[in-house]
C-alpha cells in the first residue's frame, strides 16, 4: 500500500515531508497491528519528491510504501 502526502511548496516543505514521515514511523513503531486490524505493518520505502520547478505552484510529495500483512482465518 502506498500513502501519498502532498505538501505545498514553501520554504519548509522538505522539513514537513521529513516530519510527516517520522510521524508515520512513530505510529507504526507504537502499534504495528494498526489497532488489531492487521497482523503486522511496516514501512518498506519512503520517497521524497520535490516539485519539478521551484516556486511555480507545484507541490512536494511524500510517498510512503507499506507492507501490511493480514492472515485470513
C-alpha positions in Angstrom: 0.0 0.0 0.0 1.3 3.5 -0.8 0.2 6.6 1.1 0.9 9.9 -0.5 1.1 13.2 1.3 1.0 16.3 -0.9 2.9 19.3 0.7 2.6 22.8 -0.6 5.8 24.3 -1.9 7.1 26.6 0.8 10.5 27.2 2.4 9.7 24.5 5.0 8.2 21.9 2.6 11.2 19.5 2.8 11.1 19.7 6.6 7.4 19.0 6.6 8.0 15.9 4.5 10.5 14.6 7.0 8.2 15.4 9.9 5.3 13.5 8.3 7.5 10.5 7.5 8.7 10.5 11.1 5.1 10.7 12.5 4.1 7.7 10.4 7.2 5.8 11.5 6.4 6.5 15.2 2.8 5.4 14.8 3.9 2.1 13.3 6.6 1.7 16.0 3.9 2.1 18.7 1.3 -0.2 17.1 2.5 -2.5 14.3 -1.0 -4.1 14.2 -2.8 -0.8 13.3 -5.3 -1.2 16.2 -5.6 -5.0 15.7 -6.7 -4.6 12.1 -3.6 -6.2 10.7 -1.1 -8.8 11.9 1.8 -6.6 11.0 2.5 -3.3 9.2 5.9 -1.9 8.2 7.3 0.8 6.1 9.2 -0.6 3.0 10.1 2.7 1.3 10.0 6.4 1.7 10.3 8.7 -1.3 10.6 12.5 -1.1 9.6 14.1 -4.4 10.4 17.8 -4.9 8.4 19.8 -7.5 9.9 19.8 -11.0 10.2 23.6 -10.9 10.6 25.6 -7.7 8.1 28.4 -6.9 5.7 27.5 -9.7 2.8 26.3 -7.7 3.6 22.6 -7.8 3.7 20.5 -4.6 6.3 18.3 -2.9 5.1 14.7 -2.3 6.0 12.2 0.3 5.3 8.7 -0.8 5.4 6.0 1.9 5.1 2.4 0.8 4.0 -0.1 3.5 3.6 -3.8 3.6 0.6 -4.8 5.6 0.1 -8.5 6.5 -3.4 -9.8 7.3 -3.8 -13.5 7.8 -7.2 -15.0 6.8 -9.0 -17.1 9.4 
